[in-house]
Amino acid sequence: MRTVQMNLDDDLVQTVDEIAHSLNTTRSAFTRNALREAIIRI
């Protein structure tokens, strides 16, 4: 697995962190899953 840096708006990071916390997961795991789902929909 690679580490990737991204620039995100503060409000987006806050929303992702809140959702990840509510799902009992990490920001990275949530983001990986969201990206995979977005790719599937393309």
N, C-alpha and C positions, 0 to 999 in steps of 0.2 A: 504494500500500500504506500502511496506517495502522499506527502504533505503539500497542499496547494494553498497559496495565499489568495484572498479575494478582498476586494473593496466593496463594502456594503453600507448602506445608509444605517444610521444608528437606530432608527425606528424599526427597520427590518430585523436587525440583530436582536432587538428587545423582543419582538414578536416571536421570532424563532426560538429564542431562549425560553420564553414563557410556554410555548407549545411543547417544546422538548421536555421541559420539566414536568408538565402535566402528563406527558406520555411515559415518564420515567426513563428517558433516554438522554443521550448527549446531543449537543448541537451538531457535531460531526455526523453522528449516525442519522439524525433527522434529515440533515442536508443531503447525505448520500442517497437516502431513500427517496427524498423529494426529486432529486435529479434523475434517478432511475425511472421514477414514475413519469416525469416529464418527457424523457426520451422515448418511453414506450408509446406515449400519446402522439408522437410526431409521425 
